[in-house]
Structures are given as C-alpha cells and as structure tokens.
C-alpha cells in the first residue's frame, strides 16, 4: 500500500530533519520493515533532493549511521509550521 510507504518516508524525514543520526536497524525496527526498505527510502529521499549523510562504516548501507544533512527549504518551512 503506497500510503504506508509515504507515511513512513515522511516520518523518517520528521525524525531525522534535525540531523539526528540513526542506524537502518533502528528505523527498520521502529517502522516494522526490513533494513533494505529503509535504505531504499533514504535513496529515494536523496533522489528527491535531500542531502543524505552516512558514516564510512555504512559501506553496504547496513552498518554505520545515516542522517539527513539538508532538508529542502520549502519542506523545512512546512515542518516548522
């Protein structure tokens, strides 16, 4: 169901918009999905213009920390409202 995916991705943005660093395992557990799903969500956000950061240990994306470095300006204003 697409609405669940959209809600999850927007929730990830909300959770990480302040630069909070998270593991894929942490988010997968929070949202009840596989770590590959969370990794795809981060890549989709990156394709949509979000600056995604990850530690060098992330390598294959499973280990290490991920975060949103920069949220597009229009969305930042919407999140603050």
N, C-alpha and C positions, 0 to 999 in steps of 0.2 A: 504494500500500500504506500503510495507516494507521499501522502500527508505525514505518515510516521517518519519517513526519511527527512522531509523538510523540517519538521519539528525538531528532530534530533540534531540536524546541522545548525539550525538557528540556536538551539540550546548550547551547542558546543561554542558557537560564536559568543553568546552571552557569558558562558563560563570562562572563556579564555580571552575576552576582549581587554581585560586589564593586564595582560601579559603573563597571567598565571601559567606555569609550566606543568604539563601533565604527561603521564605515560599513556600509551594506547591501551594498556591493560586496565588502567583506572577508568578511562572513558568507556571502554567496552563493558566493564562491569556495571558502571552507572546506568548505561542505556540498554543493557541486556542484548548486546550484539557481539559478533566476532571482531577481533582486533583488525582483521582485513577490512571490515566495513568502516571502522573509524579512520583507518589510513586512507581509504578511498574518499571519505568525507573531507579530510584535510586536503587531499589533492584537488578535489572539486572546488573547495574554497580558494585554493591557490589559483586555479584556472579562472575563477570569478574575480580575481584582482586582490585577494587578501595576501599579505606578505606572511608566509608561514616560516617559522624558525624551527630548527631541530638540532639537537646536540650531535656531535660527530659519532657518538656511540649508536645513534639511531640507525646508521647503516642501512639495514634491510627494512627499517621502519619499526621493528618490533621492540628493540631496546632503546633506552635513552628517553629524552624529554622532547615534547612538541609544544609549540605555542603560536599564538597569532601576534606577529610583530606590529602589524598595522592594519587597522580596520578602515575600509573606505570611508571618506569623510561624511557622506550622506547617511550612511548606516550608523556612524558614530553619533550623529545628532539624533537619530531615531532611537537609539539605545538609551540615550540620556534623558529622553522625554518621559 
